[in-house]
Amino acid sequence: MRIDILTIFPDFFGVLDISLLGKARERGIIELGVHDLRDYTHDRHRTVDDTPYGGGAGMVMRPEPWGEALDATLTPETVVIVPSPAGVPFTQAAARELAQEKHLVFTCGRYEGIDQRVIDYAADTVRVREISLGDYVLNGGEVATMAMIEAIGRLVPGVVGNPESLTEESHENGLLEYPSYTKPSTWRERSVPPVLLSGNHKAIADWRYEQQLERTRRVRPDLLPDGE
Ligand SMILES: N#Cc1c(-c2ccc3ccn(Cc4ccncc4)c3c2)n[nH]c1N
């Protein structure tokens, strides 16, 4: 997979050189390009924004630099991801789907957003998905892009050493994950649930599923399958 990020804050993504994605990049599983949108401007001040038509507060990102940046980055296989407060909520299912793609381009807006014609222009030639990280307001697309890249990157085949560990996480089977414990078996007078020390794999699996249901009922009843 190749990921390209278009942003006016390229240094924000320096952290992607370390951790899991850093290793995936070293191993050639994920290629990453971070591009400064201002490199696609031609005025002395490298201007990327202007006042909104129709008036209103704030500034809008000019279409010209975005058009040139997209022309330099898109391929027919690209999926353009536009982080936006008006987007479709990001989910584990979306991360799983996007992890199968060959090329993702993240367009990190700032100010009041990107001139709508840029998104419409891209949608004429490639798949475009406007995605929201959640129902709260950020100042730009960079934080959302970082979160999405982490959620997607860890699902790309070969990135995580033990793929089985991905199957028992929150949201993987639609439920929240069961509680986890490690040594010591008693800590500050609190003991690990005895079933986990029993060696009875079926009893442990049943207990863990029941814990997922109980935690989901308590914290996220909206995720419960019908009848649970
Ligand atoms: N994903 C995502 C987001 C964003 C988000 C994403 C991109 C941009 C670009 C500019 N802004 C600032 C802004 C623009 C319009 N309305 C309010 C704020 C952004 C916010 N906010 N909240 C989320 N869950």
The ligand as a MOL file (V3000), in Angstrom:
LIG
                    3D

  0  0  0     0  0            999 V3000
M  V30 BEGIN CTAB
M  V30 COUNTS 24 27 0 0 0
M  V30 BEGIN ATOM
M  V30 1 N -12.2920 14.2470 10.2720 0
M  V30 2 C -12.6410 15.1680 10.8790 0
M  V30 3 C -13.1030 16.2240 11.7100 0
M  V30 4 C -12.9020 17.6200 11.6390 0
M  V30 5 C -12.2010 18.4350 10.6300 0
M  V30 6 C -11.6010 17.8340 9.5140 0
M  V30 7 C -11.0000 18.6070 8.5450 0
M  V30 8 C -11.0040 20.0200 8.6810 0
M  V30 9 C -10.5350 21.0800 7.8700 0
M  V30 10 C -10.8080 22.2760 8.5230 0
M  V30 11 N -11.4500 21.9670 9.6940 0
M  V30 12 C -11.9060 22.9620 10.6580 0
M  V30 13 C -13.3920 23.0910 10.5600 0
M  V30 14 C -14.0240 23.0900 9.3320 0
M  V30 15 C -15.4230 23.2410 9.2760 0
M  V30 16 N -16.1450 23.3780 10.4210 0
M  V30 17 C -15.5210 23.3660 11.6110 0
M  V30 18 C -14.1290 23.2240 11.7100 0
M  V30 19 C -11.5810 20.6050 9.8060 0
M  V30 20 C -12.1720 19.8320 10.7890 0
M  V30 21 N -13.5450 18.1730 12.6960 0
M  V30 22 N -14.1280 17.1900 13.4130 0
M  V30 23 C -13.8880 15.9970 12.8450 0
M  V30 24 N -14.3430 14.7760 13.3320 0
M  V30 END ATOM
M  V30 BEGIN BOND
M  V30 1 3 1 2
M  V30 2 1 2 3
M  V30 3 1 3 4
M  V30 4 2 3 23
M  V30 5 1 4 5
M  V30 6 2 4 21
M  V30 7 1 5 6
M  V30 8 2 5 20
M  V30 9 2 6 7
M  V30 10 1 7 8
M  V30 11 1 8 9
M  V30 12 2 8 19
M  V30 13 2 9 10
M  V30 14 1 10 11
M  V30 15 1 11 12
M  V30 16 1 11 19
M  V30 17 1 12 13
M  V30 18 1 13 14
M  V30 19 2 13 18
M  V30 20 2 14 15
M  V30 21 1 15 16
M  V30 22 2 16 17
M  V30 23 1 17 18
M  V30 24 1 19 20
M  V30 25 1 21 22
M  V30 26 1 22 23
M  V30 27 1 23 24
M  V30 END BOND
M  V30 END CTAB
M  END
